Amino acid sequence: MTTRVNTRWVAFILVGLSLAGVVDGAVAPGQPAPDFTFTDLAGKTQKVSDFRGKVVVLEWLNPACPFVVRHYRSGNLPGTQAMAAADGVIWLQINSTAMGDLDPIKSREWQKKQGVIATAYIRDQSGQVGRLYAAETTPHVYVIARDGTLAYQGAIDDQPQATLANTLDAHNYVKAALVALRGGQAVPMAQTKAYGCGVKYGSPEGNADASPRR
C-alpha cells in the first residue's frame, strides 16, 4: 500500500519545527505575562513581578537595526518613553540579539546618545527572556497591565515602510495602549504583527547562533 504525502503540509511542519528552535514560548493578550528575573546595567537584580500595580513596557531592540535607528532618530521612541515616564510606567529595554549585543559601557553610551528614557536595560545574552515572550523582531513591544496580564504586543506603529520624515505621522499602537490603560479602558487593538529586524538568538550559553533564518 502506497501512502501519498502532502508535500505542502510537510513543508509547513518543518518550518514550524524550525521556528520552534528560535522562540520557545509565546504570550497572548489577556493572559498573565511571564515573570522573569533580570540584572540591569548597574548590576541590580529585579523581577518583573516586583512592578505589580504599575504598567510595564518591554521593548526589544538592537542598536544596529535600521528600524530601531529610525524610531530613535525620528524621536518616536524617545517621545513614547517620555509619555510613559510621565505616567509612572516602568520601561524595560531588552537586547536579545546575540550579534548586536553591546557591553554595559557602550549600552549606556547608546542610551544617552539616543535620548532614552527607560527604567532598565537588559542584556539578554542567552536569549532566555526573548524566547519566553517569543520576541521576533526589533522593535517588538509588549505592554503589561497593572494586574500583570499582557495588554498589548506587537509593532510600535502601523507604518513599517515609513521614512524618517513621516514616522511621527504613523498611528502609535503603544501610545494608544498606554492611554487606554491610563483611563481604565480596554486596549483598542491588543495585538499586531511586529516588524523590523529579526532577532538573532544566541545559544543558551550566550554564543551566537549562526544558522540561517528564513
MARTINU-912781 format. One line per field, with one value per atom (N, C-alpha, C): atom name; x, y, z. Coordinates in steps of 0.05 Angstrom, whole numbers, padded with zeros to 5 digits, always signed. Each point is the difference from the previous one (the first is absolute). Layout:
N
site [CA | ...]
c1 [X | ...]
c2 [Y | ...]
c3 [Z | ...]
This chain:
214
site [N | CA | C | N | CA | C | N | CA | C | N | CA | C | N | CA | C | N | CA | C | N | CA | C | N | CA | C | N | CA | C | N | CA | C | N | CA | C | N | CA | C | N | CA | C | N | CA | C | N | CA | C | N | CA | C | N | CA | C | N | CA | C | N | CA | C | N | CA | C | N | CA | C | N | CA | C | N | CA | C | N | CA | C | N | CA | C | N | CA | C | N | CA | C | N | CA | C | N | CA | C | N | CA | C | N | CA | C | N | CA | C | N | CA | C | N | CA | C | N | CA | C | N | CA | C | N | CA | C | N | CA | C | N | CA | C | N | CA | C | N | CA | C | N | CA | C | N | CA | C | N | CA | C | N | CA | C | N | CA | C | N | CA | C | N | CA | C | N | CA | C | N | CA | C | N | CA | C | N | CA | C | N | CA | C | N | CA | C | N | CA | C | N | CA | C | N | CA | C | N | CA | C | N | CA | C | N | CA | C | N | CA | C | N | CA | C | N | CA | C | N | CA | C | N | CA | C | N | CA | C | N | CA | C | N | CA | C | N | CA | C | N | CA | C | N | CA | C | N | CA | C | N | CA | C | N | CA | C | N | CA | C | N | CA | C | N | CA | C | N | CA | C | N | CA | C | N | CA | C | N | CA | C | N | CA | C | N | CA | C | N | CA | C | N | CA | C | N | CA | C | N | CA | C | N | CA | C | N | CA | C | N | CA | C | N | CA | C | N | CA | C | N | CA | C | N | CA | C | N | CA | C | N | CA | C | N | CA | C | N | CA | C | N | CA | C | N | CA | C | N | CA | C | N | CA | C | N | CA | C | N | CA | C | N | CA | C | N | CA | C | N | CA | C | N | CA | C | N | CA | C | N | CA | C | N | CA | C | N | CA | C | N | CA | C | N | CA | C | N | CA | C | N | CA | C | N | CA | C | N | CA | C | N | CA | C | N | CA | C | N | CA | C | N | CA | C | N | CA | C | N | CA | C | N | CA | C | N | CA | C | N | CA | C | N | CA | C | N | CA | C | N | CA | C | N | CA | C | N | CA | C | N | CA | C | N | CA | C | N | CA | C | N | CA | C | N | CA | C | N | CA | C | N | CA | C | N | CA | C | N | CA | C | N | CA | C | N | CA | C | N | CA | C | N | CA | C | N | CA | C | N | CA | C | N | CA | C | N | CA | C | N | CA | C | N | CA | C | N | CA | C | N | CA | C | N | CA | C | N | CA | C | N | CA | C | N | CA | C | N | CA | C | N | CA | C | N | CA | C | N | CA | C | N | CA | C | N | CA | C | N | CA | C | N | CA | C | N | CA | C | N | CA | C | N | CA | C | N | CA | C | N | CA | C | N | CA | C | N | CA | C | N | CA | C | N | CA | C | N | CA | C | N | CA | C | N | CA | C | N | CA | C | N | CA | C | N | CA | C | N | CA | C | N | CA | C | N | CA | C | N | CA | C | N | CA | C | N | CA | C | N | CA | C | N | CA | C | N | CA | C | N | CA | C | N | CA | C | N | CA | C | N | CA | C | N | CA | C | N | CA | C | N | CA | C | N | CA | C | N | CA | C | N | CA | C | N | CA | C | N | CA | C | N | CA | C | N | CA | C | N | CA | C | N | CA | C | N | CA | C | N | CA | C | N | CA | C | N | CA | C | N | CA | C | N | CA | C | N | CA | C | N | CA | C | N | CA | C]
c1 [+00017 | -00017 | +00018 | -00006 | +00015 | -00014 | +00014 | -00012 | +00010 | -00020 | +00008 | +00005 | +00021 | +00007 | -00005 | -00014 | -00005 | +00025 | +00015 | +00026 | -00004 | -00023 | -00005 | -00001 | -00015 | -00002 | +00026 | +00016 | +00027 | +00017 | -00001 | +00016 | -00009 | -00027 | -00011 | +00010 | +00000 | +00008 | +00030 | +00016 | +00029 | +00006 | -00014 | +00004 | -00008 | -00022 | -00009 | +00021 | +00012 | +00021 | +00024 | +00007 | +00023 | -00005 | -00023 | -00007 | +00000 | -00009 | -00001 | +00028 | +00020 | +00027 | +00010 | -00015 | +00008 | -00014 | -00026 | -00015 | -00016 | +00004 | -00011 | -00027 | -00006 | -00024 | -00017 | -00022 | -00018 | -00019 | -00010 | -00018 | -00022 | -00025 | -00023 | -00012 | -00010 | -00013 | -00023 | -00002 | -00020 | +00010 | +00023 | +00012 | +00021 | +00007 | +00021 | +00026 | +00014 | +00026 | +00020 | +00017 | +00020 | +00019 | +00005 | +00018 | +00029 | +00019 | +00028 | +00017 | +00023 | +00020 | +00021 | +00008 | +00020 | +00020 | +00023 | +00020 | +00005 | -00002 | +00003 | +00030 | +00005 | +00027 | +00016 | -00015 | +00013 | +00005 | -00008 | +00004 | -00023 | -00022 | -00022 | -00018 | -00007 | -00018 | -00028 | -00019 | -00028 | -00017 | -00026 | -00019 | -00022 | -00011 | -00022 | -00024 | -00004 | -00022 | +00004 | +00024 | +00005 | -00015 | -00008 | -00013 | -00031 | -00010 | -00029 | -00014 | -00021 | -00014 | +00007 | +00021 | +00008 | -00002 | -00003 | +00001 | +00030 | +00006 | +00027 | +00002 | +00020 | +00004 | +00027 | -00001 | +00024 | +00006 | +00023 | +00008 | +00024 | -00004 | +00023 | +00014 | +00026 | +00016 | +00026 | +00011 | +00027 | +00011 | +00020 | +00009 | +00008 | +00008 | +00009 | -00023 | -00024 | -00022 | -00010 | -00003 | -00009 | -00028 | -00017 | -00027 | +00002 | +00017 | +00004 | +00013 | +00019 | +00013 | -00020 | -00018 | -00020 | -00018 | -00009 | -00019 | +00014 | +00026 | +00014 | +00007 | +00011 | +00008 | -00024 | -00023 | -00024 | -00012 | +00009 | -00011 | -00025 | -00008 | -00024 | +00002 | +00021 | +00002 | +00007 | +00019 | +00004 | -00025 | -00016 | -00025 | -00020 | -00001 | -00018 | +00009 | +00027 | +00011 | -00005 | +00002 | -00005 | -00029 | -00018 | -00029 | -00004 | +00012 | -00003 | +00012 | +00023 | +00013 | -00017 | -00013 | -00017 | -00024 | -00008 | -00022 | +00010 | +00026 | +00011 | +00003 | +00001 | +00002 | +00029 | +00004 | +00026 | +00007 | +00024 | +00008 | +00026 | -00002 | +00023 | +00009 | +00025 | +00012 | +00014 | -00004 | +00012 | +00014 | +00025 | +00015 | +00006 | -00015 | +00004 | +00015 | +00009 | +00014 | +00030 | +00008 | +00027 | +00021 | -00005 | +00020 | -00001 | -00019 | -00003 | +00003 | +00012 | +00003 | +00023 | -00005 | +00021 | +00007 | +00025 | +00007 | -00013 | +00000 | -00014 | +00007 | +00026 | +00008 | -00011 | +00003 | -00010 | -00031 | -00013 | -00029 | -00010 | +00014 | -00007 | +00005 | +00022 | +00007 | -00021 | -00009 | -00021 | -00026 | -00008 | -00024 | +00002 | +00022 | +00004 | -00002 | +00013 | +00000 | -00028 | -00016 | -00027 | -00021 | +00007 | -00020 | -00019 | +00009 | -00017 | -00010 | -00026 | -00011 | -00011 | +00016 | -00008 | +00008 | -00015 | +00005 | +00025 | +00003 | +00023 | +00005 | +00026 | +00008 | +00010 | -00011 | +00006 | +00016 | +00023 | +00016 | -00008 | -00018 | -00010 | +00018 | +00024 | +00020 | -00007 | -00012 | -00008 | -00026 | -00014 | -00026 | -00023 | +00005 | -00020 | -00026 | +00003 | -00024 | -00014 | +00016 | -00012 | -00016 | +00011 | -00014 | -00025 | +00002 | -00023 | -00024 | +00005 | -00021 | -00004 | +00016 | -00001 | +00004 | +00019 | +00006 | +00013 | -00010 | +00009 | +00017 | -00006 | +00013 | +00009 | +00016 | +00007 | -00009 | -00018 | -00012 | -00023 | -00005 | -00023 | -00008 | -00024 | -00008 | -00023 | +00003 | -00021 | -00008 | -00026 | -00010 | -00014 | +00009 | -00012 | -00017 | -00025 | -00018 | +00007 | -00013 | +00006 | -00005 | -00018 | -00007 | +00019 | +00019 | +00020 | -00008 | -00022 | -00008 | +00011 | +00004 | +00010 | -00023 | +00004 | -00021 | +00005 | +00025 | +00006 | +00026 | +00002 | +00025 | +00001 | +00023 | +00003 | +00017 | -00008 | +00016 | -00003 | +00020 | -00002 | -00021 | -00003 | -00021 | -00009 | -00016 | -00012 | +00014 | +00024 | +00014 | +00028 | +00002 | +00026 | +00018 | -00013 | +00015 | +00004 | -00006 | +00002 | +00029 | +00003 | +00026 | +00005 | +00025 | +00007 | -00018 | -00006 | -00014 | -00029 | -00013 | -00029 | -00006 | +00020 | -00004 | -00019 | +00002 | -00017 | -00029 | -00006 | -00028 | -00014 | +00014 | -00012 | -00017 | -00018 | -00016 | +00017 | +00005 | +00017 | -00017 | +00003 | -00016 | +00007 | +00025 | +00009 | -00012 | +00001 | -00012 | -00030 | -00013 | -00029 | -00006 | +00017 | -00003 | +00004 | +00020 | +00005 | -00022 | -00011 | -00022 | -00024 | -00006 | -00023 | +00003 | +00024 | +00005 | -00002 | +00010 | -00002 | -00029 | -00017 | -00029 | -00016 | +00014 | -00014 | -00017 | +00008 | -00016 | +00015 | -00014 | +00012 | +00017 | +00022 | +00018 | -00015 | -00003 | -00015 | +00010 | +00026 | +00012 | +00022 | -00006 | +00018 | +00023 | -00002 | +00022 | +00003 | +00025 | +00005 | +00025 | +00006 | +00023 | +00025 | +00019 | +00024 | +00017 | +00014 | +00017 | +00027 | +00020 | +00027 | +00021 | +00023 | +00021 | -00006 | +00004 | -00004 | +00020 | -00010 | +00018 | +00018 | +00026 | +00019 | +00008 | -00014 | +00005 | +00026 | +00012 | +00024 | -00007 | +00019 | -00005 | -00005 | -00012 | -00005 | +00025 | +00024 | +00025 | +00009 | -00014 | +00007 | +00016 | +00006 | +00015 | -00019 | +00008 | -00016 | -00007 | -00026 | -00009 | +00002 | +00018 | +00006 | -00017 | -00018 | -00017 | -00018 | -00006 | -00017 | -00029 | -00013 | -00028 | -00015 | -00020 | -00015 | -00028]
c2 [-00024 | +00024 | +00025 | +00018 | +00024 | +00024 | +00014 | +00023 | +00026 | +00016 | +00025 | +00021 | +00015 | +00020 | +00028 | +00016 | +00028 | +00016 | +00006 | +00014 | +00028 | +00012 | +00027 | -00001 | -00021 | -00002 | -00008 | -00017 | -00007 | +00025 | +00017 | +00024 | +00018 | +00002 | +00016 | -00010 | -00027 | -00011 | +00005 | -00003 | +00005 | +00028 | +00019 | +00028 | +00005 | -00012 | +00004 | -00010 | -00024 | -00010 | +00018 | +00011 | +00018 | +00025 | +00011 | +00024 | -00006 | -00025 | -00008 | +00001 | -00004 | +00002 | +00028 | +00020 | +00027 | +00013 | -00004 | +00011 | -00022 | -00005 | -00022 | +00006 | +00025 | +00007 | +00020 | +00007 | +00020 | +00009 | +00024 | +00011 | +00015 | -00005 | +00013 | +00022 | +00021 | +00021 | -00011 | +00010 | -00009 | -00022 | -00012 | -00021 | +00012 | -00014 | +00010 | +00002 | +00023 | +00003 | -00016 | -00016 | -00016 | +00017 | -00009 | +00014 | -00008 | +00017 | -00007 | +00018 | -00010 | +00016 | +00011 | +00024 | +00013 | +00016 | +00004 | +00018 | +00023 | +00024 | +00024 | +00007 | +00021 | +00008 | +00008 | +00008 | +00008 | -00024 | -00024 | -00024 | -00005 | +00015 | -00005 | -00021 | -00019 | -00022 | +00004 | -00003 | +00004 | -00021 | +00000 | -00017 | +00018 | -00009 | +00016 | +00001 | -00021 | +00000 | +00020 | +00010 | +00021 | +00025 | +00003 | +00025 | -00004 | -00021 | -00005 | +00025 | +00009 | +00024 | +00024 | -00004 | +00020 | -00012 | +00017 | -00009 | -00003 | -00022 | -00006 | -00003 | +00012 | -00003 | -00015 | -00020 | -00015 | +00008 | +00011 | +00008 | -00016 | -00017 | -00015 | +00018 | +00001 | +00017 | -00012 | +00011 | -00005 | +00026 | +00012 | +00027 | +00002 | -00022 | +00000 | -00003 | -00006 | -00005 | +00026 | +00002 | +00025 | +00009 | -00019 | +00007 | +00013 | -00011 | +00012 | +00028 | +00002 | +00026 | +00021 | -00008 | +00019 | +00010 | -00019 | +00008 | +00017 | -00002 | +00018 | +00026 | +00000 | +00025 | +00018 | -00012 | +00016 | +00012 | -00011 | +00008 | -00015 | -00020 | -00015 | -00016 | -00016 | -00016 | +00017 | +00019 | +00018 | +00014 | +00009 | +00014 | -00018 | -00025 | -00019 | -00007 | -00002 | -00005 | +00023 | +00024 | +00024 | +00000 | -00006 | -00001 | -00021 | -00023 | -00022 | +00007 | +00013 | +00007 | +00020 | +00018 | +00020 | -00013 | -00023 | -00015 | -00021 | +00000 | -00020 | -00028 | -00002 | -00027 | -00009 | -00026 | -00013 | -00008 | +00009 | -00006 | -00016 | -00025 | -00018 | -00004 | +00006 | -00005 | -00027 | -00016 | -00027 | -00005 | -00008 | -00006 | -00030 | -00015 | -00029 | -00009 | +00020 | -00006 | -00005 | -00024 | -00007 | +00015 | +00004 | +00013 | +00030 | +00011 | +00029 | +00009 | -00018 | +00007 | +00019 | +00019 | +00019 | -00004 | +00006 | -00003 | +00022 | -00001 | +00019 | +00029 | +00006 | +00028 | +00010 | -00016 | +00008 | +00001 | -00017 | +00000 | +00026 | +00009 | +00025 | +00024 | -00001 | +00021 | +00002 | -00023 | -00001 | +00012 | -00007 | +00011 | +00030 | +00010 | +00029 | +00014 | -00011 | +00012 | +00001 | -00020 | -00002 | +00014 | +00010 | +00014 | -00019 | -00024 | -00021 | +00008 | -00005 | +00003 | -00028 | -00015 | -00027 | -00006 | -00019 | -00009 | -00017 | -00017 | -00019 | -00009 | -00008 | -00012 | -00028 | -00020 | -00028 | -00013 | -00010 | -00015 | -00030 | -00008 | -00028 | -00016 | -00004 | -00013 | -00029 | -00014 | -00028 | -00001 | +00022 | +00000 | -00012 | -00006 | -00013 | +00016 | +00026 | +00017 | +00004 | +00003 | +00003 | -00024 | -00024 | -00024 | -00003 | +00008 | -00001 | +00015 | +00023 | +00017 | -00004 | -00017 | -00005 | +00026 | +00017 | +00025 | -00007 | +00012 | -00007 | +00021 | +00025 | +00022 | +00022 | +00018 | +00025 | +00023 | +00017 | -00002 | -00020 | -00011 | -00016 | +00009 | +00009 | +00013 | -00015 | -00003 | -00013 | +00019 | +00003 | +00017 | -00018 | +00001 | -00016 | +00019 | -00008 | +00016 | -00002 | +00017 | +00001 | -00026 | -00017 | -00025 | -00023 | +00007 | -00020 | -00015 | +00007 | -00013 | +00016 | -00014 | +00013 | +00016 | +00026 | +00017 | +00005 | -00001 | +00005 | -00014 | -00009 | -00009 | +00003 | +00009 | +00003 | +00023 | +00013 | +00022 | +00025 | +00018 | +00026 | +00017 | -00003 | +00015 | -00015 | +00013 | -00013 | +00006 | +00010 | +00008 | -00013 | -00025 | -00013 | +00012 | +00012 | +00011 | +00030 | +00012 | +00029 | +00010 | +00024 | +00013 | +00014 | +00008 | +00015 | +00025 | +00013 | +00025 | -00003 | -00022 | -00003 | -00020 | -00010 | -00020 | +00011 | +00025 | +00011 | +00002 | -00002 | +00002 | -00027 | -00022 | -00026 | -00003 | -00020 | -00005 | -00017 | +00011 | -00013 | -00018 | -00026 | -00020 | +00001 | +00004 | -00001 | +00024 | +00024 | +00023 | -00005 | -00011 | -00005 | -00019 | -00020 | -00020 | +00014 | +00017 | +00013 | +00020 | +00014 | +00018 | -00015 | -00023 | -00016 | -00010 | -00010 | -00010 | +00022 | +00023 | +00023 | +00006 | -00003 | +00006 | -00024 | -00022 | -00024 | -00013 | +00004 | -00012 | -00023 | -00015 | -00022 | +00011 | -00012 | +00009 | -00005 | +00020 | -00003 | -00021 | -00003 | -00021 | -00013 | -00025 | -00012 | -00015 | -00006 | -00015 | +00008 | +00006 | +00006 | -00016 | +00000 | -00014 | +00018 | -00009 | +00016 | -00001 | +00022 | +00002 | +00010 | -00005 | +00010 | -00021 | +00001 | -00019 | -00025 | -00024 | -00024 | -00003 | -00010 | -00004 | -00024 | +00004 | -00022 | -00011 | -00021 | -00011 | -00015 | +00003 | -00016 | -00027 | -00016 | -00025 | +00005 | -00019 | +00005 | +00007 | -00007 | +00007 | +00028 | +00014 | +00027 | +00003 | -00022 | +00002 | +00005 | +00015 | +00007 | -00025 | -00002 | -00021 | +00009 | -00011 | +00010 | -00015 | -00017 | -00014 | +00019 | -00003 | +00019 | -00001 | +00023 | +00003 | +00010 | -00014 | +00009 | +00010]
c3 [+00000 | +00000 | +00000 | -00019 | -00002 | +00013 | +00017 | +00014 | -00013 | -00009 | -00013 | +00022 | -00003 | +00019 | -00011 | +00014 | -00008 | +00006 | -00021 | +00004 | +00011 | -00005 | +00011 | +00030 | +00010 | +00029 | +00013 | -00014 | +00010 | +00003 | -00020 | +00001 | +00023 | +00004 | +00021 | +00027 | +00004 | +00025 | +00005 | -00021 | +00003 | +00007 | -00012 | +00006 | +00029 | +00009 | +00027 | +00020 | -00006 | +00017 | +00001 | -00024 | -00001 | +00017 | -00001 | +00016 | +00029 | +00007 | +00028 | +00013 | -00017 | +00011 | +00005 | -00012 | +00003 | +00024 | +00002 | +00023 | +00013 | +00025 | +00014 | +00013 | +00005 | +00014 | -00015 | +00011 | -00012 | +00022 | -00002 | +00019 | -00014 | +00007 | -00013 | +00017 | -00013 | +00015 | +00017 | +00025 | +00019 | +00018 | -00007 | +00017 | +00018 | +00022 | +00018 | -00015 | +00002 | -00013 | +00016 | -00014 | +00014 | +00017 | +00023 | +00018 | -00006 | +00004 | -00003 | +00017 | +00007 | +00016 | -00019 | +00005 | -00017 | +00016 | -00012 | +00012 | -00019 | +00010 | -00017 | -00004 | -00014 | -00006 | +00025 | +00021 | +00025 | +00018 | -00008 | +00016 | +00019 | -00001 | +00018 | -00012 | +00017 | -00008 | +00010 | -00019 | +00007 | -00016 | +00007 | -00015 | -00011 | -00022 | -00012 | +00020 | +00015 | +00019 | +00023 | +00003 | +00020 | -00007 | -00025 | -00009 | -00002 | +00012 | +00000 | +00012 | -00013 | +00008 | -00018 | -00017 | -00020 | -00028 | -00019 | -00028 | -00007 | -00015 | -00007 | -00031 | -00012 | -00029 | -00004 | -00017 | -00008 | -00029 | -00005 | -00027 | -00009 | -00020 | -00011 | -00020 | +00001 | -00017 | -00009 | -00021 | -00009 | -00010 | +00013 | -00007 | -00030 | -00012 | -00028 | -00020 | +00009 | -00018 | -00013 | -00026 | -00013 | +00009 | +00007 | +00010 | +00027 | +00017 | +00027 | -00003 | -00018 | -00005 | -00009 | -00018 | -00010 | +00023 | +00017 | +00021 | +00022 | +00002 | +00020 | -00013 | -00024 | -00013 | -00005 | -00006 | -00005 | +00026 | +00023 | +00025 | +00009 | -00017 | +00006 | +00026 | +00003 | +00024 | +00025 | -00002 | +00023 | +00009 | -00020 | +00007 | +00014 | -00010 | +00013 | +00028 | +00003 | +00027 | +00019 | -00010 | +00017 | +00009 | -00018 | +00008 | +00021 | -00004 | +00019 | +00028 | +00000 | +00025 | +00015 | -00014 | +00013 | +00014 | -00009 | +00013 | +00020 | +00005 | +00020 | -00011 | -00027 | -00012 | +00002 | +00005 | +00001 | -00028 | -00010 | -00028 | +00001 | -00010 | +00000 | -00028 | -00007 | -00026 | +00001 | -00021 | +00000 | -00026 | +00001 | -00023 | +00000 | -00016 | -00001 | -00025 | -00016 | -00025 | +00006 | -00002 | +00008 | -00016 | -00026 | -00017 | +00003 | +00013 | +00003 | +00029 | +00017 | +00028 | +00004 | +00018 | +00008 | +00029 | +00007 | +00028 | +00017 | +00026 | +00017 | -00006 | -00004 | -00005 | -00026 | -00021 | -00027 | +00000 | +00015 | +00002 | +00013 | +00021 | +00013 | -00019 | -00015 | -00018 | -00022 | -00010 | -00020 | +00010 | +00025 | +00012 | +00002 | +00009 | +00003 | -00027 | -00020 | -00027 | -00012 | +00006 | -00012 | +00017 | +00023 | +00017 | +00012 | +00007 | +00011 | +00028 | +00005 | +00027 | +00008 | +00015 | +00007 | +00029 | +00011 | +00028 | +00001 | -00020 | -00001 | -00028 | -00004 | -00026 | +00007 | -00014 | +00006 | -00023 | +00006 | -00020 | +00002 | -00016 | +00000 | -00019 | +00009 | -00017 | -00008 | +00018 | -00006 | -00017 | -00001 | -00014 | +00016 | +00025 | +00017 | +00002 | +00005 | +00003 | -00027 | -00021 | -00026 | -00008 | +00005 | -00006 | +00017 | +00025 | +00018 | -00011 | -00012 | -00011 | -00030 | -00013 | -00028 | -00016 | +00010 | -00014 | -00027 | -00022 | -00026 | -00014 | +00006 | -00015 | +00019 | -00012 | +00014 | -00018 | +00010 | +00027 | +00001 | +00023 | +00007 | +00028 | +00004 | +00025 | +00014 | +00026 | +00016 | +00022 | +00006 | +00021 | +00020 | +00025 | +00022 | +00017 | +00005 | +00016 | +00030 | +00016 | +00028 | +00015 | -00011 | +00013 | -00009 | -00017 | -00008 | -00025 | -00013 | -00025 | -00024 | -00022 | -00024 | -00012 | -00004 | -00012 | -00030 | -00008 | -00029 | -00007 | -00025 | -00010 | -00030 | -00011 | -00028 | -00009 | -00021 | -00012 | +00017 | -00004 | +00013 | -00014 | -00027 | -00014 | -00025 | -00016 | -00023 | -00027 | +00001 | -00025 | -00002 | -00007 | -00003 | -00022 | -00020 | -00022 | +00002 | +00022 | +00003 | -00002 | -00009 | -00001 | +00026 | +00004 | +00024 | +00003 | -00022 | +00001 | +00008 | -00008 | +00007 | +00021 | +00014 | +00021 | +00022 | +00007 | +00021 | -00008 | -00026 | -00010 | +00002 | +00007 | +00001 | +00025 | +00000 | +00024 | +00019 | +00024 | +00020 | +00017 | -00004 | +00015 | +00030 | +00006 | +00028 | +00015 | -00012 | +00013 | +00004 | -00020 | +00002 | +00023 | +00003 | +00022 | +00027 | +00003 | +00025 | +00007 | -00020 | +00006 | +00009 | -00012 | +00008 | +00028 | +00007 | +00027 | +00021 | -00008 | +00019 | +00007 | -00019 | +00004 | +00010 | +00006 | +00009 | -00021 | -00025 | -00022 | -00013 | -00016 | -00015 | -00023 | -00005 | -00022 | -00026 | -00017 | -00025 | -00019 | -00002 | -00017 | +00016 | +00010 | +00019 | -00012 | -00026 | -00013 | -00029 | -00008 | -00028 | -00008 | -00026 | -00010 | +00003 | +00015 | +00004 | -00026 | -00005 | -00023 | +00008 | -00017 | +00006 | -00007 | +00013 | -00004 | +00017 | -00012 | +00015 | +00023 | +00023 | +00023 | -00006 | +00000 | -00004 | +00028 | +00008 | +00026 | +00002 | +00023 | +00006 | +00012 | +00006 | +00013 | +00030 | +00014 | +00029 | +00016 | -00011 | +00014 | -00007 | -00018 | -00007 | -00025 | -00014 | -00025 | -00024 | -00019 | -00023 | -00016 | -00008 | -00017 | -00029 | -00015 | -00027 | -00021 | +00008 | -00020 | -00014 | -00026 | -00015 | +00009 | +00000 | +00006 | -00024 | -00008 | -00024 | +00008]
